[in-house]
Amino acid sequence: MHLFFTILFNLIAGTFALTYGVKLMSGGLEQINKRAMEKAIAVFTRNVFSAFLVGTFLTAVVQSSTAVTVITVGLVNSGFMTLPQAVGIIYGANIGTTVTAQVMSFNLARYSLPIIFSGLILKLFARRKSLQGLSSAVCGFGLLFLGLRILNSGVPLIRDNRVAYDLFAAYGRNLAVCVLLGAFTTMLVHSSSATVGITIVLFNNGLISYEAAVALTLGDNIGTCMTAQLASSGMSTAARRAAWAHTLYNIIGVLAVMAFFTPFSRLVRYLTMVLGQDESRLVANTHTFFNLLSAVVFLPITKYYVRLTEWLIPGRK
């Protein structure tokens, strides 16, 4: 019983630190760049491709696809942006947010406490708003890796507990359940980066198979759409279409990959090997390659995808 509560505490504490770290980091970066971000979205998104580039760049900078998507929905609602422009930003935002997963796939957990300490020192002396945002981002970055460190420390305990180990193994065999679990967990914590981080820990420590990790990652991409859906509630038809464009884009992408699951998994393994990376990078690469592939497929057919969205979400009478 004592071992069970220790495992549970490590999972809760590690997940909380990881989730809060991601939110603190993205919140701090957003605080530094919010005005420039809103201006860039409003000015540099004249066509779908430029919107795609802006969405990718801004999300890579602020590390919050949720923030970029919610701002986009708001701009569509106010009439400053068209649906095709919003769709382009959504494509890019999904790619930009994968940078966090790539960073988490490196073994930097040992540096978590010095990073947090540096952020706290900076926060102590920061007077300007931009420096305060930077200090929050640094603290969040450190907390992110502290969460991974705590989760990693609980892995040997899970291996020693047959019930816990069998639970992970049983759920890991059902890919549909993994997709739903990834989506539900991401809806709860409002951060696909946090849930991808947990998946990285589980896979790299051998608690789940690569196939289960792929399915969880796919589910994470669906779960992250919930915030935009909530933000668009009560807004104009155009804003609701933008939120649904985000949701349907991820759902269609996930269904397509599930239909070609084995070829996709093998492709990610092959590309990881070609890049000279080891298996510890597989989950992060899955997250990145999935969103890159989705954008490559959807960019040429954006006009038709927008029409589909408009047909599915009719105007209010």
BAFIBA-966383 format. One line per 3 residues: number of its first residue (from 1); for each residue x, y, z of N, C-alpha, C. Coordinates in Angstrom, 1 decimal, decimal comma. Each point is the difference from the previous one (the first is absolute). Layout:
REM residues N
NUM) X/Y/Z/X/Y/Z/X/Y/Z; ...
REM end
This chain:
REM residues 317
1) 0,8/-1,2/0,0/-0,8/1,2/0,0/0,9/1,3/0,0; 1,0/-0,1/0,8/1,0/1,2/0,1/0,6/0,2/-1,4; 0,4/-1,0/-0,7/0,5/0,1/-1,4/-1,0/0,6/-0,9
4) -1,2/-0,4/0,1/-1,1/0,5/-0,9/-0,1/1,5/0,2; -0,1/0,5/1,2/-0,1/1,4/0,3/1,2/0,8/-0,5; 1,2/-0,6/0,2/1,2/0,7/-0,5/-0,1/0,1/-1,5
7) -0,4/-1,0/-0,7/-0,1/0,1/-1,5/-1,0/1,0/-0,4; -1,2/0,1/0,7/-1,0/0,9/-0,3/0,4/1,5/0,3; 0,8/0,1/1,1/0,5/1,4/0,3/1,0/0,5/-1,1
10) 0,9/-0,9/-0,4/0,9/0,3/-1,0/-0,7/0,4/-1,3; -1,0/-0,7/-0,4/-0,7/0,2/-1,2/-0,7/1,4/0,1; -0,7/0,3/1,1/-0,7/1,2/0,2/0,9/1,2/0,1
13) 1,1/-0,1/0,8/0,9/1,1/0,2/0,8/0,3/-1,3; 0,4/-1,1/-0,7/0,8/0,2/-1,3/-0,9/0,6/-1,0; -1,2/-0,5/-0,2/-1,0/0,6/-1,0/-0,3/1,4/0,3
16) -0,2/0,3/1,3/-0,3/1,4/0,4/1,1/1,0/-0,3; 1,2/-0,5/0,3/1,2/0,9/-0,2/0,2/0,2/-1,5; -0,1/-1,1/-0,8/0,1/0,1/-1,4/-1,0/0,9/-0,7
19) -1,3/-0,2/0,4/-1,1/0,8/-0,6/0,2/1,4/0,4; 0,2/0,3/1,3/0,1/1,4/0,4/1,3/0,6/-0,6; 1,0/-0,7/-0,1/1,3/0,5/-0,7/-0,3/0,4/-1,4
22) -0,7/-0,8/-0,8/-0,4/0,3/-1,4/-0,8/1,3/0,0; -1,0/0,1/0,9/-0,9/1,2/0,0/0,8/1,2/0,4; 0,9/-0,1/1,0/0,7/1,1/0,5/1,0/0,5/-1,1
25) 0,6/-0,9/-0,7/1,0/0,3/-1,1/-0,7/0,7/-1,1; -1,1/-0,6/-0,5/-0,8/0,6/-1,1/-0,6/1,3/0,4; -0,5/0,1/1,2/-0,6/1,3/0,5/1,1/1,1/0,1
28) 1,2/-0,4/0,4/1,0/1,0/0,1/0,5/0,5/-1,4; 0,1/-0,9/-0,9/0,4/0,3/-1,4/-1,1/0,8/-0,6; -1,2/-0,3/0,3/-1,2/0,7/-0,6/0,0/1,4/0,5
31) 0,3/0,2/1,3/0,1/1,3/0,6/1,0/0,9/-0,7; 1,1/-0,6/-0,4/1,1/0,8/-0,6/-0,4/0,4/-1,4; -0,7/-0,9/-0,7/-0,2/0,1/-1,5/-1,5/0,3/-0,4
34) -0,9/0,1/1,0/-1,4/0,1/-0,3/-0,4/1,1/-1,0; 0,5/1,2/0,2/-0,3/1,1/-0,9/0,5/-0,2/-1,4; 1,3/-0,4/0,0/0,6/-0,3/-1,3/-0,7/-1,2/-0,7
37) -0,5/-1,0/0,8/-0,6/-1,1/-0,6/-1,4/0,4/-0,6; -0,8/0,8/0,7/-1,3/0,4/-0,5/0,2/0,8/-1,3; 1,1/0,9/0,0/0,2/0,8/-1,2/0,4/-0,8/-1,2
40) 0,9/-1,0/0,3/0,5/-0,9/-1,1/-1,1/-0,8/-0,6; -0,9/-0,5/0,9/-1,2/-0,8/-0,5/-0,9/0,9/-0,9; -0,2/1,3/0,5/-0,9/0,8/-0,7/0,6/0,6/-1,4
43) 1,3/0,1/0,0/0,6/0,7/-1,1/0,6/-0,9/-1,1; 0,7/-1,1/0,5/0,8/-0,9/-0,9/-0,8/-1,3/-0,4; -1,3/0,1/-0,1/-0,7/-1,2/-0,4/-0,9/0,2/-1,2
46) 0,6/0,6/-1,0/-0,9/0,4/-1,2/-0,4/-1,2/-0,8; 0,7/-1,1/0,0/-0,4/-1,2/-0,7/0,2/-1,2/0,9; -0,4/-1,2/-0,4/0,0/-1,2/0,8/1,5/-0,4/0,3
49) 0,9/0,1/-0,9/1,4/-0,4/0,2/0,7/0,9/1,0; -0,2/1,4/-0,2/0,6/0,9/1,0/-0,6/-0,2/1,3; -1,3/-0,3/0,1/-0,6/-0,3/1,3/0,6/-1,2/0,7
52) 0,2/-1,0/-0,9/0,7/-1,3/0,5/1,3/0,3/0,6; 0,8/0,8/-0,7/1,4/0,4/0,5/-0,1/0,8/1,3; -0,9/0,9/0,1/-0,2/0,8/1,2/-0,4/-0,8/1,1
55) -1,0/-0,9/-0,2/-0,4/-0,9/1,1/1,1/-0,9/0,5; 0,8/-0,5/-0,9/1,1/-0,9/0,4/1,0/0,8/0,8; 0,4/1,2/-0,5/1,0/0,8/0,7/-0,4/0,4/1,4
58) -1,2/0,6/0,0/-0,5/0,6/1,3/-0,2/-1,1/1,1; -0,5/-1,2/-0,4/-0,2/-1,0/0,9/1,3/-0,6/0,5; 1,0/-0,1/-0,9/1,3/-0,4/0,4/0,6/1,0/1,0
61) -0,3/1,2/-0,1/0,5/1,1/0,9/-0,7/-0,1/1,3; -1,3/0,0/0,0/-0,7/0,1/1,3/-0,3/-1,4/0,6; 0,1/-1,1/-0,8/-0,2/-1,3/0,4/-1,4/-0,2/0,6
64) -1,0/0,5/-0,7/-1,4/-0,2/0,4/-0,9/0,1/-1,2; -0,3/-1,2/-0,6/-0,9/0,0/-1,1/-1,4/0,5/0,4; -0,3/-0,3/1,3/-1,3/0,4/0,6/-0,1/1,5/-0,1
67) 1,0/0,8/0,5/0,0/1,4/-0,1/-0,1/0,6/-1,4; 0,7/-0,6/-0,9/0,0/0,5/-1,4/-1,4/-0,3/-0,6; -0,5/-1,2/0,3/-1,3/-0,4/-0,6/-1,1/0,9/0,6
70) 0,0/0,2/1,3/-1,1/0,8/0,6/0,1/1,5/-0,5; 1,2/0,5/-0,2/0,1/1,4/-0,5/-0,5/0,0/-1,5; 0,3/-1,0/-0,7/-0,5/-0,1/-1,4/-1,5/-0,1/0,0
73) -0,6/-0,8/0,8/-1,5/-0,1/0,1/-0,6/1,4/0,3; 0,7/0,7/0,9/-0,5/1,3/0,4/0,1/1,0/-1,1; 1,0/-0,1/-0,8/0,2/0,9/-1,2/-1,0/-0,3/-1,1
76) -0,3/-1,3/-0,2/-1,1/-0,4/-0,9/-1,3/0,6/0,5; -0,3/-0,2/1,3/-1,2/0,5/0,5/-0,2/1,5/-0,2; 1,1/0,8/0,1/-0,1/1,4/-0,1/0,0/0,5/-1,5
79) 0,2/-0,9/-0,9/0,0/0,3/-1,4/1,4/0,4/-0,6; 1,1/-0,1/0,9/1,3/0,5/-0,5/0,7/-1,1/-0,8; -0,6/-1,2/0,0/0,7/-1,1/-0,7/-1,1/-0,9/-0,7
82) 0,3/-0,6/-1,1/-0,9/-0,9/-0,7/0,3/-1,4/0,4; -1,0/-0,9/-0,3/0,2/-1,4/0,4/1,2/-0,7/-0,6; 0,2/0,2/-1,4/1,2/-0,6/-0,6/1,3/0,5/0,7
85) 0,1/1,3/0,4/1,2/0,4/0,7/0,1/-0,7/1,4; -1,1/-0,1/0,7/0,0/-0,7/1,3/0,4/-1,5/-0,2; -0,4/-0,6/-1,0/0,3/-1,4/-0,3/1,5/-0,1/-0,2
88) 0,6/0,9/-0,7/1,5/0,0/-0,2/0,7/0,1/1,3; -0,4/0,9/0,9/0,6/0,1/1,3/-0,1/-1,2/0,8; -1,1/-0,7/-0,1/-0,3/-1,2/0,7/1,0/-1,1/-0,4
91) 0,2/-0,1/-1,3/1,0/-1,0/-0,5/1,4/0,2/0,6; 0,4/1,3/0,0/1,3/0,4/0,5/0,1/-0,2/1,5; -1,1/0,4/0,7/0,1/-0,1/1,5/0,2/-1,5/0,5
94) -0,6/-0,9/-0,8/0,1/-1,4/0,4/1,5/-0,5/-0,1; 0,7/0,6/-1,0/1,4/-0,3/-0,2/0,9/0,7/1,0; -0,3/1,2/0,3/0,8/0,8/0,9/0,1/-0,5/1,4
97) -1,2/-0,6/0,4/-0,1/-0,4/1,4/0,8/-1,3/0,2; 0,5/-0,7/-1,0/0,7/-1,2/0,1/1,5/0,2/0,5; 0,4/1,3/0,0/1,4/0,3/0,4/0,2/-0,4/1,5
100) -1,1/0,2/0,8/0,1/-0,4/1,4/0,3/-1,4/0,2; -0,7/-0,9/-0,8/0,2/-1,4/0,1/1,4/-0,4/-0,5; 0,5/0,7/-1,0/1,4/-0,3/-0,4/1,0/0,3/1,1
103) -0,2/1,2/0,7/0,9/0,3/1,1/-0,1/-1,0/1,1; -1,3/-0,4/0,3/-0,1/-1,0/1,1/0,6/-1,3/-0,2; 0,2/-0,3/-1,3/0,6/-1,3/-0,4/1,5/-0,1/0,3
106) 0,6/1,1/0,3/1,4/0,1/0,4/0,0/-0,3/1,5; 1,1/-0,6/0,5/0,2/-0,3/1,4/0,5/1,2/0,8; -0,8/0,9/0,3/0,4/1,3/0,7/-0,6/0,1/1,4
109) -0,6/-1,1/0,5/-0,7/0,0/1,3/1,0/0,3/1,1; 1,3/-0,3/-0,1/1,0/0,2/1,0/0,2/1,5/0,2; -0,3/0,8/-1,0/0,2/1,5/0,2/-1,3/0,7/0,4
112) -1,0/-0,7/0,4/-1,3/0,6/0,4/0,1/1,0/1,1; 0,7/-0,4/1,1/0,1/0,9/1,2/0,8/1,3/-0,3; 1,2/-0,2/-0,6/0,7/1,3/-0,4/-0,7/0,9/-0,9
115) -0,8/-0,5/-0,9/-0,8/0,8/-0,9/-1,1/0,7/0,8; -0,7/-0,7/0,9/-1,0/0,7/0,8/0,6/1,0/0,9; 1,2/-0,3/0,6/0,7/1,0/0,8/0,3/1,3/-0,8
118) 0,5/-0,2/-1,2/0,3/1,1/-0,8/-1,2/0,9/-0,3; -1,1/-0,7/-0,3/-1,3/0,7/-0,2/-0,4/0,8/1,2; 0,1/-0,6/1,2/-0,4/0,7/1,2/0,9/1,2/0,3
121) 1,3/-0,1/-0,2/0,9/1,1/0,1/-0,4/1,2/-0,9; -0,2/-0,4/-1,3/-0,4/1,0/-1,0/-1,3/0,7/0,5; -1,0/-0,8/0,5/-1,3/0,5/0,4/0,2/1,0/1,2
124) 1,0/-0,3/0,8/0,2/0,8/1,2/0,4/1,4/-0,4; 0,8/0,2/-1,0/0,5/1,3/-0,4/-0,7/0,6/-1,2; -0,9/-0,8/-0,6/-0,7/0,5/-1,2/-0,9/1,2/0,3
127) 0,1/1,1/-0,7/-0,9/1,1/0,2/-0,9/0,2/-1,3; 0,6/-0,2/-1,1/-0,8/0,2/-1,2/-0,9/-1,3/-0,3; -1,1/0,3/-0,6/-1,0/-1,1/-0,3/0,6/-1,1/-0,8
130) 0,8/0,4/-1,0/0,6/-1,0/-0,9/1,0/-0,9/0,8; 0,7/0,5/0,9/0,9/-0,8/0,8/-0,7/-0,9/1,0; -1,2/0,5/0,5/-0,8/-0,8/0,8/-0,6/-1,2/-0,8
133) -0,3/0,3/-1,2/-0,5/-1,1/-0,9/1,1/-1,0/-0,2; 1,2/0,5/-0,3/1,2/-0,9/-0,2/0,3/-0,9/1,2; -0,1/0,6/1,2/0,3/-0,7/1,2/-1,1/-1,1/0,2
136) -1,2/0,3/-0,3/-1,1/-1,1/0,1/0,3/-1,1/-1,0; 0,4/0,4/-1,2/0,3/-1,0/-1,1/1,2/-0,9/0,5; 1,0/0,6/0,6/1,2/-0,8/0,4/-0,5/-1,0/1,2
139) -0,7/0,6/0,9/-0,5/-0,9/1,1/-0,9/-1,1/-0,5; -0,8/0,3/-1,0/-0,9/-1,0/-0,6/0,8/-1,1/-0,7; 1,1/0,5/-0,7/0,8/-1,0/-0,7/0,7/-0,9/1,0
142) 0,4/0,5/1,1/0,6/-0,9/1,1/-1,0/-0,9/0,6; -1,2/0,5/0,2/-1,0/-0,8/0,6/-0,4/-1,2/-0,9; 0,0/0,3/-1,3/-0,3/-1,0/-1,0/0,9/-1,2/0,1
145) 1,3/0,3/0,2/1,0/-1,1/0,1/0,0/-0,6/1,4; -0,4/0,8/1,0/-0,2/-0,6/1,3/-1,1/-1,0/0,0; -1,1/0,3/-0,7/-1,1/-0,9/-0,1/0,4/-1,3/-0,7
148) 0,8/0,1/-1,1/0,5/-1,2/-0,6/0,9/-0,8/0,9; 0,8/0,7/0,8/0,9/-0,7/0,9/-0,8/-0,7/1,1; -1,1/0,6/0,5/-0,8/-0,7/1,0/-0,7/-1,2/-0,6
151) -0,5/0,1/-1,2/-0,7/-1,1/-0,7/1,0/-1,1/-0,3; 1,2/0,3/-0,4/1,0/-1,0/-0,2/0,4/-0,7/1,2; 0,0/0,7/1,2/0,4/-0,7/1,3/-1,0/-1,0/0,4
154) -1,3/0,2/-0,5/-1,0/-1,0/0,4/-0,1/-1,2/-0,9; 0,8/0,0/-1,1/-0,1/-1,2/-0,9/0,4/-1,3/0,7; 1,2/0,0/0,7/0,4/-1,3/0,6/-1,1/-0,5/1,0
157) -0,7/0,9/0,6/-1,0/-0,5/1,0/-1,2/-0,6/-0,8; -0,3/0,5/-1,2/-1,1/-0,6/-0,8/0,4/-1,4/-0,5; 1,3/-0,1/-0,4/0,5/-1,3/-0,4/-0,1/-1,0/1,1
160) 0,2/0,4/1,2/0,0/-0,9/1,2/-1,4/-0,4/0,4; -1,0/0,8/-0,4/-1,4/-0,2/0,4/-0,7/-0,7/-1,2; -0,3/-1,3/0,2/-0,5/-0,8/-1,2/-1,4/0,6/-0,4
163) -0,8/0,4/0,9/-1,3/0,5/-0,4/0,1/1,3/-0,9; 0,9/0,9/0,5/0,2/1,3/-0,8/0,6/-0,3/-1,3; 1,0/-0,9/-0,1/0,6/-0,3/-1,2/-0,9/-0,7/-1,0
166) -0,8/-1,0/0,5/-1,0/-0,6/-0,9/-1,1/0,9/-0,5; -0,3/1,0/0,8/-1,0/1,0/-0,4/0,5/0,8/-1,2; 1,2/0,5/0,1/0,6/0,7/-1,2/0,1/-0,9/-1,2
169) 0,4/-1,3/0,2/0,1/-0,9/-1,1/-1,3/-0,3/-0,6; -1,1/-0,2/0,8/-1,3/-0,3/-0,5/-0,6/1,1/-0,9; 0,1/1,2/0,6/-0,6/1,2/-0,8/0,9/0,3/-1,2
172) 1,3/-0,3/0,0/0,9/0,3/-1,1/-0,3/-0,9/-1,2; -0,7/-1,1/0,2/-0,2/-0,9/-1,1/-1,2/0,4/-0,9; -0,9/0,9/0,6/-1,2/0,5/-0,7/0,3/1,4/-0,5
175) 0,2/0,1/-1,3/0,4/1,3/-0,6/-1,1/1,0/0,0; -1,3/-0,5/-0,2/-1,1/1,0/0,1/-0,2/0,6/1,4; 0,2/-0,9/1,0/0,0/0,5/1,4/1,1/1,0/0,2
178) 1,2/-0,2/-0,5/1,1/0,9/0,2/-0,3/1,4/-0,7; -0,6/0,0/-1,1/-0,4/1,2/-0,7/-1,0/0,8/0,9; -1,0/-0,7/0,5/-1,0/0,6/0,8/0,6/0,5/1,3
181) 0,9/-0,8/0,6/0,6/0,4/1,3/0,9/1,2/-0,2; 0,7/0,1/-1,2/0,9/1,2/-0,3/-0,9/1,2/-0,1; -1,1/-0,1/-0,8/-0,9/1,1/-0,2/-0,6/0,5/1,3
184) -0,5/-1,0/0,8/-0,7/0,4/1,3/1,0/0,7/1,0; 1,2/-0,6/0,1/1,0/0,6/0,9/0,4/1,4/-0,4; 0,2/0,2/-1,3/0,3/1,3/-0,5/-1,1/1,0/0,2
187) -1,2/-0,4/-0,2/-1,2/0,9/0,3/0,0/0,4/1,5; 0,4/-0,9/0,9/0,1/0,3/1,4/1,0/1,1/0,4; 1,2/-0,2/-0,6/1,2/0,8/0,4/0,2/1,2/-1,0
190) -0,8/0,0/-1,1/0,1/1,1/-1,0/1,4/0,2/-0,6; 0,7/-1,1/-0,1/1,4/0,1/-0,5/0,4/-1,3/-0,7; 0,2/0,0/-1,3/0,4/-1,2/-0,7/1,5/-0,2/0,3
193) 0,8/1,1/0,2/1,4/-0,1/0,3/0,2/-0,8/1,3; -0,8/0,2/1,0/0,1/-0,7/1,3/-0,3/-1,5/-0,2; -1,1/-0,3/-0,7/-0,3/-1,4/-0,1/0,9/-0,7/-1,0
196) 0,6/0,7/-1,0/1,1/-0,7/-0,8/1,2/-0,2/0,9; 0,3/0,9/0,9/1,1/-0,2/0,9/-0,2/-1,3/0,9; -1,2/-0,2/0,5/-0,3/-1,2/0,8/0,2/-1,2/-0,9
199) -0,4/0,1/-1,3/0,1/-1,2/-0,9/1,5/-0,3/-0,3; 0,8/1,1/-0,1/1,4/-0,2/-0,2/0,6/-0,8/1,2; -0,4/0,3/1,2/0,6/-0,6/1,2/-0,5/-1,5/0,0
202) -1,3/-0,3/-0,3/-0,5/-1,3/0,0/0,7/-0,9/-1,0; 0,2/0,5/-1,2/0,6/-0,7/-1,1/1,5/-0,3/0,2; 0,7/1,1/0,4/1,4/-0,1/0,1/0,4/-0,9/1,2
205) -0,9/-0,3/0,9/0,3/-0,9/1,1/-0,6/-1,4/-0,2; -0,6/-0,2/-1,2/-0,4/-1,3/-0,3/-1,4/-0,4/0,6; -0,7/0,9/0,5/-1,3/-0,3/0,6/-1,1/-0,1/-1,0
208) 0,1/0,6/-1,2/-0,9/-0,2/-1,1/0,7/-0,2/-1,3; -0,6/-0,7/-0,9/0,6/-0,2/-1,3/0,1/1,2/-0,8; 0,7/0,0/-1,1/0,1/1,1/-0,9/-1,4/0,3/-0,7
211) -0,7/-1,1/-0,3/-1,3/0,1/-0,6/-1,0/0,7/0,9; 0,1/-0,3/1,3/-0,9/0,7/1,0/0,4/1,4/0,1; 1,3/0,3/0,0/0,5/1,4/0,1/-0,5/0,8/-1,2
214) 0,0/-0,6/-1,2/-0,5/0,7/-1,2/-1,5/0,3/0,2; -0,8/-0,9/0,4/-1,4/0,2/0,2/-0,3/1,0/1,1; 0,7/0,0/1,1/-0,1/1,1/1,0/0,3/1,4/-0,6
217) 1,0/0,0/-0,8/0,4/1,3/-0,6/-1,0/0,5/-0,9; -0,6/-0,9/-0,8/-1,1/0,4/-0,9/-1,2/0,5/0,8; -0,3/-0,6/1,1/-1,1/0,4/0,8/0,3/1,4/0,6
220) 1,2/0,3/0,4/0,4/1,3/0,5/-0,3/1,1/-0,9; 0,2/-0,3/-1,3/-0,3/1,1/-1,0/-1,5/0,3/-0,1; -0,9/-1,0/0,3/-1,4/0,3/0,0/-0,4/0,7/1,2
223) 0,5/-0,4/1,2/-0,3/0,6/1,2/0,3/1,5/0,1; 1,0/0,4/-0,6/0,4/1,4/0,0/-1,0/1,0/-0,6; -0,9/-0,6/-0,8/-1,0/0,9/-0,7/-1,1/0,5/1,0
226) -0,1/-0,6/1,2/-1,1/0,3/0,9/0,0/1,5/0,3; 1,1/0,6/0,3/0,1/1,4/0,4/-0,6/0,9/-1,0; 0,4/-0,2/-1,3/-0,5/0,9/-1,1/-1,6/-0,2/-0,1
229) -0,5/-1,2/0,2/-1,4/-0,2/0,0/-0,7/0,8/1,1; 0,6/-0,1/1,2/-0,6/0,8/1,1/0,1/1,5/-0,2; 1,1/0,4/-0,6/0,2/1,5/-0,3/-1,0/0,5/-1,0
232) -0,4/-0,9/-1,0/-0,9/0,5/-1,1/-1,5/-0,1/0,4; -0,2/-0,6/1,2/-1,4/-0,1/0,4/-0,7/1,4/0,2; -1,1/0,2/-0,7/-0,7/1,2/0,1/0,5/1,1/-1,0
235) 1,1/-0,3/-0,7/0,5/0,9/-1,0/-0,7/-0,1/-1,3; 0,4/0,7/-1,0/-0,6/0,0/-1,4/0,2/-1,3/-0,6; -0,7/-0,2/-1,1/0,1/-1,2/-0,8/1,4/-0,2/-0,6
238) 0,6/1,1/-0,4/1,4/-0,1/-0,5/1,0/-0,5/1,0; -0,2/0,5/1,3/0,9/-0,4/1,0/-0,2/-1,5/0,4; -1,3/-0,5/0,0/-0,2/-1,4/0,2/0,5/-0,8/-1,1
241) -0,1/0,4/-1,2/0,6/-0,7/-1,1/1,5/-0,1/0,1; 0,7/1,0/0,5/1,4/0,0/0,2/0,4/-1,1/1,1; -0,8/0,0/1,1/0,3/-1,0/1,0/-0,3/-1,4/-0,5
244) -1,0/-0,2/-0,8/-0,3/-1,3/-0,5/1,0/-0,4/-1,1; 0,5/1,0/-0,7/1,0/-0,3/-1,0/1,3/-0,6/0,7; 0,3/0,5/1,1/1,1/-0,5/0,8/-0,3/-1,4/0,5
247) -1,2/-0,2/0,5/-0,4/-1,4/0,5/-0,1/-1,0/-1,1; -0,7/0,3/-1,0/-0,1/-1,0/-1,1/1,3/-0,3/-0,7; 0,9/1,0/-0,1/1,3/-0,2/-0,6/0,7/-1,1/0,8
250) 0,0/0,1/1,3/0,7/-1,0/0,8/-0,7/-1,4/0,0; -1,3/0,1/0,0/-0,7/-1,3/0,0/0,2/-0,8/-1,3; -0,1/0,8/-1,2/0,2/-0,6/-1,3/1,4/-0,6/-0,1
253) 1,0/0,8/0,5/1,4/-0,5/0,0/0,2/-1,2/0,8; -0,6/-0,1/1,2/0,1/-1,2/0,8/-0,6/-1,2/-0,6; -1,2/0,2/-0,6/-0,7/-1,1/-0,6/0,8/-0,6/-1,2
256) 0,6/1,0/-0,8/0,8/-0,5/-1,1/1,2/-0,8/0,4; 0,7/0,5/1,1/1,2/-0,7/0,5/-0,4/-1,4/0,6; -1,2/0,0/0,7/-0,4/-1,3/0,5/-0,3/-1,0/-1,1
259) -0,5/0,5/-1,1/-0,3/-0,9/-1,2/1,3/-0,5/-0,6; 1,1/0,7/0,2/1,3/-0,4/-0,6/1,0/0,0/1,2; -0,4/-0,6/1,1/0,8/0,1/1,2/1,4/-0,6/-0,1
262) 0,1/-1,2/-0,6/1,3/-0,7/-0,1/0,9/0,7/-0,9; -0,4/0,4/-1,2/0,9/0,8/-0,9/0,5/1,3/0,6; -0,9/0,7/0,7/0,3/1,3/0,7/1,1/-0,3/1,1
265) -0,2/-1,0/0,8/0,9/-0,3/1,1/1,4/-0,4/-0,6; 0,0/-0,8/-1,0/1,2/-0,4/-0,7/0,7/1,2/-0,6; -0,7/0,9/-0,6/0,5/1,3/-0,6/0,7/0,8/1,1
268) -0,6/0,2/1,1/0,6/0,8/1,1/1,3/-0,7/0,5; 0,0/-1,3/0,2/1,2/-0,7/0,4/1,1/0,1/-1,0; -0,4/-0,1/-1,3/1,0/0,2/-1,1/0,6/1,4/0,0
271) -0,8/1,0/0,1/0,5/1,4/0,0/0,8/0,3/1,2; -0,4/-0,6/1,1/0,8/0,2/1,2/1,4/-0,6/-0,1; 0,1/-1,2/-0,6/1,3/-0,6/-0,3/0,8/0,8/-1,0
274) -0,7/0,5/-1,1/0,7/0,8/-1,0/0,6/1,2/0,6; -0,7/0,6/1,0/0,5/1,2/0,7/1,1/-0,3/1,0; 0,3/-1,3/0,2/1,1/-0,4/0,9/-0,4/0,1/1,4
277) -1,3/-0,1/0,3/-0,5/0,1/1,4/-0,3/-1,4/0,6; 0,0/-0,1/1,3/-0,4/-1,3/0,6/-1,5/0,0/0,3; -0,4/-1,1/0,6/-1,5/-0,2/0,2/-0,6/0,9/1,0
280) 0,9/0,6/0,9/-0,6/1,0/1,0/-0,6/1,2/-0,7; 0,3/0,2/-1,3/-0,6/1,1/-0,7/-1,3/-0,3/-0,8; -0,4/-1,3/0,1/-1,1/-0,5/-0,9/-1,3/0,7/0,3
283) -0,4/0,2/1,3/-1,3/0,6/0,3/0,0/1,4/-0,5; 1,1/0,8/0,3/0,0/1,4/-0,4/0,0/0,1/-1,5; 0,7/-0,9/-0,7/-0,1/0,0/-1,5/-1,3/-0,4/-0,5
286) -0,7/-0,9/0,6/-1,4/-0,4/-0,4/-0,9/1,3/0,1; 0,1/0,7/1,1/-0,8/1,3/0,1/0,3/1,0/-1,1; 1,3/0,1/-0,3/0,4/1,0/-1,0/-0,4/-0,5/-1,4
289) 0,4/-1,2/-0,3/-0,3/-0,5/-1,4/-1,5/-0,1/-0,3; -0,8/-0,4/1,0/-1,4/0,0/-0,2/-0,6/1,4/-0,4; 0,4/1,0/0,7/-0,4/1,4/-0,3/0,6/0,5/-1,3
292) 1,2/-0,3/-0,3/0,6/0,4/-1,3/-0,8/-0,7/-1,1; -0,2/-1,3/0,1/-0,7/-0,7/-1,1/-1,4/0,5/-0,2; -0,7/0,3/1,1/-1,4/0,5/-0,1/0,0/1,3/-0,7
295) 1,0/0,9/0,3/0,1/1,3/-0,7/0,3/-0,1/-1,5; 0,9/-0,9/-0,3/0,4/-0,3/-1,4/-1,2/-0,5/-0,8; -0,8/-0,8/0,6/-1,2/-0,6/-0,7/-1,1/1,1/-0,1
298) -0,2/0,8/1,0/-1,1/0,9/0,0/0,2/1,4/-0,7; 1,3/0,4/0,0/0,3/1,3/-0,6/-0,6/0,2/-1,4; 0,3/-1,0/-0,9/-0,5/0,2/-1,4/-1,5/-0,1/-0,1
301) -0,7/-0,5/0,9/-1,5/-0,2/-0,1/-0,7/0,9/1,0; 0,6/1,0/0,5/-0,6/0,9/1,0/-1,3/0,6/-0,5; -0,1/0,4/-1,2/-1,2/0,6/-0,6/-1,2/-1,0/0,2
304) 0,2/-1,3/-0,3/-1,0/-1,0/0,2/-0,3/-0,3/1,4; 1,0/0,0/0,8/-0,2/-0,3/1,5/-0,8/1,2/0,6; 0,3/1,2/-0,4/-0,8/1,1/0,5/-1,5/-0,1/-0,4
307) -0,2/-0,4/-1,2/-1,4/-0,2/-0,5/-0,7/-1,1/0,8; 0,8/-1,1/0,3/-0,6/-1,1/0,8/-0,4/0,5/1,4; 0,9/0,8/0,6/-0,3/0,5/1,3/-1,2/1,0/0,0
310) -0,1/0,8/-1,0/-1,1/0,9/-0,1/-1,3/-0,8/-0,2; 0,0/-1,1/-0,7/-1,1/-0,8/-0,2/-0,4/-0,8/1,3; 1,0/-0,4/0,7/-0,3/-0,8/1,2/-0,5/0,9/1,2
313) 0,5/1,3/0,0/-0,4/1,0/1,0/-0,8/1,1/-0,7; -1,3/-0,2/-0,2/-0,8/1,0/-0,8/-0,2/1,3/0,9; -0,3/1,1/-0,7/-0,2/1,2/0,7/-1,3/0,0/0,8
316) 0,0/0,8/1,1/-1,3/0,0/0,8/-1,0/0,8/-0,7; -1,3/-0,5/0,1/-1,1/0,7/-0,6/-0,6/1,0/0,9
REM end
